[in-house]
Amino acid sequence: MWPTLLVVLVTITVQTLKIFDIVRTMTGGNYGTSVIANEMYSQAFQQGQVGQGSALAVFLFLLVIPLVIVQIRRTRKARELA
């Protein structure tokens, strides 16, 4: 059950972080609907603070990559046992 749960967790995490287009199109980040990806865009391109936008992008990467690594390791281990 753990491998399935891990796949679902990674998929949901990545999809949650990728809702930039919906939030940007519908609200523009107003009304308290800003997400990390929207803040990254706003900082870098609207406010001209490229360093802060880049820092948010790195944070986003560091948030997702451990989950992906764990999923890859578990998948390989499950294939070796099968």
PADREN-797878 format. One line per 5 residues: their letters; for each residue x, y, z of N, C-alpha, C, CB. Coordinates in Angstrom, 2 decimals, always signed. Atoms other than C-alpha are relative to their C-alpha. Glycine has a CB too. Layout:
BEGIN
a = X:Y:Z:X:Y:Z:X:Y:Z:X:Y:Z  ...
This chain:
BEGIN
mwptl = +0.82:-1.19:+0.00:+0.00:+0.00:+0.00:+0.87:+1.26:+0.00:-0.93:-0.01:+1.20  -0.87:-1.16:-0.08:+2.91:+2.36:+0.68:+0.40:+0.55:-1.37:+1.23:-0.34:+0.78  -0.37:-0.56:+1.31:+4.07:+2.63:-2.97:-1.14:+0.77:-0.67:+0.45:-1.12:-0.92  +1.16:-0.69:+0.58:+0.58:+3.57:-4.10:-0.24:+1.33:+0.69:-1.25:-0.88:+0.10  +0.19:-1.22:-0.77:+0.24:+6.12:-1.33:+1.06:+1.04:-0.36:+0.04:-0.30:+1.51
lvvlv = -1.08:-0.92:+0.35:+3.60:+7.64:-2.24:-0.21:+0.61:-1.39:+1.34:-0.72:+0.04  +0.28:-0.52:+1.35:+2.67:+7.96:-5.93:-1.10:+1.06:+0.07:-0.42:-1.15:-0.96  +1.11:-0.95:-0.13:-0.58:+9.69:-4.99:+0.48:+1.27:+0.69:-1.16:-0.63:+0.79  -0.51:-1.16:-0.72:+1.22:+11.99:-2.54:+0.84:+0.90:-0.91:+0.81:-0.44:+1.20  -0.84:-0.77:+0.91:+3.80:+13.07:-5.12:-0.85:+0.67:-1.07:+1.08:-0.90:-0.66
titvq = +0.85:-0.56:+1.05:+1.16:+13.57:-7.81:-0.82:+1.17:+0.52:-0.93:-1.08:-0.56  +0.81:-1.08:-0.58:-1.06:+15.67:-5.55:+0.87:+1.21:+0.33:-0.72:-0.49:+1.26  -0.89:-1.10:-0.33:+1.90:+17.75:-4.37:+0.40:+0.78:-1.24:+1.25:-0.51:+0.72  -0.41:-0.66:+1.24:+3.09:+18.50:-7.89:-1.18:+0.75:-0.61:+0.58:-1.02:-1.00  +1.18:-0.67:+0.57:-0.43:+19.31:-9.10:-0.41:+1.22:+0.82:-1.17:-0.98:-0.09
tlkif = +0.33:-1.14:-0.85:-1.03:+21.59:-6.12:+0.93:+1.17:-0.29:+0.09:-0.39:+1.47  -0.96:-1.06:+0.27:+2.12:+23.52:-6.92:-0.12:+0.54:-1.42:+1.40:-0.51:+0.23  +0.12:-0.41:+1.40:+1.20:+23.76:-10.62:-1.32:+0.73:-0.31:+0.12:-1.20:-0.88  +1.28:-0.66:+0.27:-2.11:+25.61:-10.21:+0.18:+1.48:-0.30:-0.92:-0.16:+1.18  -0.30:-1.40:+0.31:-0.43:+28.87:-11.17:-0.94:+0.57:-1.06:+1.43:+0.14:-0.47
divrt = +0.79:-0.52:+1.11:-2.36:+29.23:-14.43:-1.45:+0.26:+0.38:+0.05:-0.95:-1.17  +1.40:-0.19:-0.41:-5.78:+28.82:-12.84:-0.13:+1.22:+0.89:-0.52:-1.25:+0.73  +0.06:-1.13:-0.92:-5.11:+31.28:-10.03:+0.28:+1.31:-0.73:+1.00:-0.18:+1.16  -0.38:-1.22:+0.72:-3.47:+33.79:-12.36:-1.12:+0.45:-0.94:+1.29:-0.23:-0.80  +1.05:-0.34:+0.95:-6.26:+33.64:-14.93:-1.27:+0.47:+0.70:-0.31:-1.19:-0.89
mtggn = +1.28:-0.29:-0.64:-9.20:+33.71:-12.56:+0.04:+1.23:+0.92:-0.45:-1.20:+0.80  -0.01:-1.07:-1.01:-8.07:+36.16:-9.86:+1.21:+0.92:-0.08:-0.07:-0.60:+1.35  -1.21:-0.80:+0.04:-4.61:+37.48:-10.71:+0.75:+0.01:+1.32:-0.33:+1.41:-0.39  -0.65:+0.06:-1.30:-3.54:+36.49:-7.21:-0.64:+0.90:+1.04:+1.43:+0.35:-0.14  +0.71:-0.87:-0.95:-5.94:+38.95:-5.60:-0.92:-0.83:+0.89:-0.80:+1.08:-0.75
ygtsv = +1.00:+0.62:-0.87:-8.45:+38.13:-2.88:+0.59:-1.14:+0.84:-1.15:-0.52:-0.83  -0.62:+1.01:-0.85:-5.97:+36.04:-0.87:+0.17:-1.34:-0.68:-0.80:-0.18:+1.22  -0.10:+1.27:+0.72:-5.63:+33.39:-3.59:+1.40:-0.29:-0.53:-0.97:-0.02:-1.14  -1.34:+0.17:+0.53:-1.91:+33.69:-4.22:+0.60:-1.33:+0.47:+0.90:+1.17:+0.43  -0.72:+1.23:-0.30:+0.10:+30.46:-4.36:+1.48:+0.26:-0.25:-0.52:-1.21:-0.88
ianem = -1.44:-0.22:+0.11:+3.88:+29.99:-4.36:+0.41:+0.35:-1.43:+0.76:-1.25:+0.46  -0.36:-0.27:+1.39:+4.12:+29.90:-8.16:-0.44:+1.40:-0.42:-0.62:-1.04:-0.93  +0.48:-1.34:+0.32:+2.07:+33.09:-8.43:+0.88:+1.06:+0.66:-1.46:+0.17:+0.45  -0.91:-0.92:-0.69:+4.26:+34.83:-5.85:+1.34:+0.07:-0.72:+0.20:-0.43:+1.46  -1.26:+0.04:+0.74:+7.33:+33.71:-7.79:-0.10:+0.90:-1.25:+0.35:-1.46:-0.40
ysqaf = +0.23:-0.81:+1.20:+5.93:+35.28:-10.97:-0.10:+1.49:+0.35:-1.28:-0.46:-0.73  +0.19:-1.40:-0.39:+4.86:+38.47:-9.21:+1.31:+0.65:+0.43:-1.03:+0.10:+1.13  -1.27:-0.55:-0.48:+8.20:+38.96:-7.48:+0.96:+0.25:-1.16:+0.64:-0.96:+1.02  -1.01:-0.08:+1.06:+10.31:+38.30:-10.57:-0.39:+0.95:-1.13:+0.25:-1.37:-0.56  +0.36:-0.71:+1.22:+8.32:+39.91:-13.37:-0.80:+1.28:+0.21:-0.77:-0.90:-0.88
qqgqv = +0.79:-1.21:-0.22:+5.95:+42.46:-11.89:+0.72:+1.00:+0.89:-1.34:-0.35:+0.61  -0.68:-0.89:-0.94:+7.99:+43.84:-9.02:+1.48:+0.17:-0.31:-0.17:-0.52:+1.40  -1.39:-0.12:+0.41:+11.37:+43.36:-10.68:+1.01:-0.54:+1.01:+0.31:+1.42:-0.26  -0.89:+0.58:-1.01:+12.82:+41.44:-7.72:+0.33:-1.44:-0.41:-0.66:+0.03:+1.42  -0.33:+1.29:+0.60:+14.38:+38.61:-9.68:+0.62:-0.95:+1.02:+0.95:+0.18:-1.18
gqgsa = -0.63:+0.83:-1.03:+16.40:+37.37:-6.70:-1.02:-0.71:+0.87:+0.91:+0.84:+0.87  +1.04:+0.61:-0.83:+13.31:+36.76:-4.58:-0.82:-1.00:-0.80:-0.90:+1.08:+0.59  +0.72:+0.95:+0.86:+11.50:+35.13:-7.49:+0.80:-1.27:-0.20:-0.31:+0.64:-1.35  -0.86:+1.17:+0.16:+14.47:+32.84:-8.03:+0.07:-0.81:+1.28:+1.41:+0.42:-0.42  -0.02:+0.70:-1.29:+14.60:+32.00:-4.33:-1.27:-0.82:+0.19:+0.17:+1.00:+1.15
lavfl = +1.25:+0.75:-0.09:+10.95:+30.97:-4.45:+0.01:-1.21:-0.94:-1.19:+0.90:-0.32  -0.09:+1.12:+0.94:+11.65:+28.80:-7.51:+0.87:-1.11:+0.57:+0.57:+0.47:-1.35  -0.87:+0.99:-0.63:+14.50:+27.06:-5.68:-0.73:-0.68:+1.15:+1.31:+0.66:+0.50  +0.79:+0.57:-1.10:+12.24:+26.58:-2.64:-1.02:-1.01:-0.52:-0.71:+1.11:+0.77  +0.97:+0.90:+0.62:+9.60:+25.01:-4.87:+0.68:-1.30:-0.44:-0.67:+0.68:-1.20
fllvi = -0.77:+1.17:+0.43:+12.21:+22.66:-6.34:+0.40:-0.85:+1.19:+1.26:+0.44:-0.79  -0.43:+0.74:-1.19:+13.55:+21.70:-2.90:-1.17:-0.64:+0.73:+0.75:+0.91:+0.93  +1.18:+0.57:-0.63:+10.03:+21.02:-1.73:-0.46:-1.28:-0.70:-1.14:+1.02:+0.00  +0.49:+1.13:+0.79:+9.22:+18.56:-4.52:+1.03:-1.11:-0.16:-0.45:+0.49:-1.35  -1.00:+0.99:+0.37:+12.52:+16.80:-5.22:+0.17:-1.13:+1.03:+1.33:+0.69:-0.20
plviv = -0.12:+1.14:-0.92:+12.75:+14.76:-1.96:-1.12:-1.03:-0.17:+0.00:+0.49:+1.44  +1.11:+0.92:+0.21:+9.32:+13.28:-2.60:+0.22:-0.83:-1.26:-1.32:+0.76:-0.10  -0.25:+0.71:+1.26:+10.28:+12.36:-6.15:+1.11:-1.03:+0.19:+0.37:+0.99:-1.12  -1.10:+0.95:-0.24:+13.54:+10.73:-5.00:-0.49:-1.20:+0.78:+1.14:+0.68:+0.75  +0.54:+1.12:-0.79:+11.73:+8.64:-2.40:-0.87:-0.88:-0.87:-0.82:+0.52:+1.21
qirrt = +0.86:+0.79:+0.88:+9.18:+7.57:-5.00:+0.82:-0.84:-0.97:-0.95:+0.93:-0.78  -0.83:+0.75:+0.94:+11.87:+6.54:-7.48:+0.68:-1.17:+0.70:+1.06:+0.92:-0.63  -0.67:+1.08:-0.75:+13.75:+4.53:-4.84:-0.98:-1.12:+0.35:+0.62:+0.54:+1.28  +1.00:+1.03:-0.36:+10.60:+2.74:-3.68:-0.45:-0.78:-1.23:-1.22:+0.65:+0.69  +0.42:+0.68:+1.23:+9.57:+1.97:-7.25:+1.06:-0.97:-0.45:-0.30:+1.02:-1.11
rkare = -1.08:+0.91:+0.39:+12.98:+0.49:-8.06:+0.08:-1.19:+0.92:+1.34:+0.73:+0.00  -0.06:+1.09:-0.96:+12.95:-1.56:-4.89:-1.15:-0.99:-0.23:-0.05:+0.55:+1.43  +1.15:+0.88:+0.26:+9.47:-2.89:-5.68:+0.20:-0.82:-1.28:-1.29:+0.82:-0.12  -0.26:+0.74:+1.25:+10.54:-3.86:-9.21:+1.03:-1.08:+0.21:+0.48:+0.96:-1.11  -1.02:+1.01:-0.26:+13.59:-5.71:-7.89:-0.59:-1.19:+0.73:+1.16:+0.59:+0.81
la = +0.61:+1.08:-0.76:+11.43:-7.73:-5.52:-0.99:-0.80:-0.83:-0.70:+0.55:+1.22  +1.02:+0.69:+0.81:+8.88:-8.62:-8.20:+0.59:-0.96:-0.98:-0.83:+0.99:-0.74
